């Protein structure tokens, strides 16, 4: 699913490139290569964000919930 989203993003940007070319607007930096590079950067950033969240959740949230479980067990005794 993630790959499909990034493919759609690249397709949209390519369509913008062709639209701008049709109406006579051109940017030197807005090329097919720059679109491909942008899609790669966005996909890498999304993967990084997901992995950072997973690491944070597994370390801090798990530690906090283990402390709560130990606290509840000690209060029951």
C-alpha positions in Angstrom: 0.0 0.0 0.0 2.8 2.4 0.8 4.4 1.8 -2.5 1.1 2.6 -4.2 0.8 5.9 -2.4 4.3 7.0 -3.5 3.6 5.9 -7.1 0.4 8.0 -7.1 2.4 11.0 -5.7 5.0 10.6 -8.5 2.2 10.3 -11.1 0.5 13.4 -9.8 3.8 15.4 -10.0 4.4 14.1 -13.5 1.0 15.2 -14.5 1.7 18.6 -13.1 4.9 18.7 -15.1 3.0 17.9 -18.3 0.3 20.4 -17.5 2.8 23.2 -16.9 4.5 22.3 -20.2 1.2 22.5 -22.0 0.4 25.9 -20.8 3.9 27.2 -21.4 5.2 27.4 -17.8 8.5 25.7 -17.3 10.8 25.5 -14.4 14.5 24.4 -14.8 14.4 22.4 -11.6 11.0 20.7 -12.2 12.0 17.7 -14.3 11.2 14.0 -14.4 14.5 13.3 -12.5 13.7 15.8 -9.8 10.2 14.2 -9.4 11.7 10.8 -9.1 14.2 12.0 -6.6 11.5 13.8 -4.5 9.4 10.6 -4.4 12.4 8.6 -3.2 13.1 11.2 -0.5 9.4 11.3 0.7 9.3 7.5 0.8 12.5 7.3 2.8 11.3 9.9 5.2 8.0 8.0 5.7 9.9 4.8 6.4 12.2 6.7 8.9 9.2 8.2 10.7 7.5 4.9 11.0 10.6 3.2 12.3 11.3 6.0 14.8 7.7 5.7 16.1 8.1 2.0 16.4 11.3 2.3 18.4 9.8 5.0 20.6 6.7 2.9 21.3 8.6 -0.3 22.0 11.1 1.3 24.4 9.2 4.1 26.3 5.6 3.0 26.1 6.4 -0.6 26.9 8.6 0.4 29.9 5.9 2.7 31.2 3.2 0.0 30.9 5.5 -2.5 32.7 5.9 -0.1 35.5 2.2 0.4 35.8 1.6 -3.4 35.9 4.3 -3.8 38.6 2.7 -0.9 40.6 -0.8 -2.5 40.4 0.5 -5.9 41.5 2.3 -4.3 44.5 -0.8 -2.4 45.5 -2.9 -5.6 45.4 -0.5 -7.4 47.8 
